[in-house]
Amino acid sequence: MPVRINWPAVVATVIPNAGAFVVSYFVRKNMHWYESLKKPSWMPPAWSFGPVWTGLYSTLGYSSYIVWRDGGGFEGAHLPLTTYVFNIILNWSWVPLFFGTRRIKWALYENAALCINTAALLILFHEVNPIAGYLNIPYLCWNTFAVTLNYFIYRDNKQIPDDEEVVDDKIKEVAFS
């Protein structure tokens, strides 16, 4: 008996991970900067973030498939799936914002918006299929933890100027010398 692969479910599960792989470029490129930051003692080890996010992205993607399937596709589940698209965009944009631009405060605000969007996503997915909502409870918990972590990193590193401030100071120094 041949194995039947549910390709829509596979694609939906892979999409969030594929985007995360693309934006991980900013992490690798700026790891030296990140390692120089003060971080709270309760922060998980750096190696744990990849496996955690892979699991969370997989359940997020698979739950979007459930909503698409049970909600009547994009037409029938327009609001939950649109919320999902915004969630993925917010999630993927945090990495280049935090690591790429080194704007810890902006990343904190963006992370808070992601957390709010994730709560809405959980509710909207639950309305279509309760399992799709329940699958995202760990994602909401992790996003809440990420906002907290982002806040403590911001709080403890306020004295570190971001790249734009350094450039602005150098321009002023040259202009007024």
C-alpha angles and dihedrals in degrees: 000000000000120000112250113215119205096221097185089056092047093049092046090051094048099046098075091046092049091054091047090052090054095050092044085082087080091053094051092045094051103033092115090058092046092050090054092059123099109248131186118264091240094059114124117246115274093245091062096064096072096054093041093051092044090056094044094046090049094053091043091052094044092048089053087056090052090051092047091049098043097034097057101261125282093324095052097040099034098138098046093044093046088051087050092052091051089047092054091046091050091046096049093044094057092071098056090040094052101032102023101044095021090223099149094174094049089047089053092055091045090048091052089052089050090052092051091047090049091054090051090046091053092052094045093046090048090055090058097039123352092215090058088055095045092050088064098052091094088048091054091047092050092047090051089050090048091054089051092048092046090051094052092047089050093046094049096045104042090118092062108093117223120235094264092055091050091050092046091051092049091049091050091047092053094041095050099040 
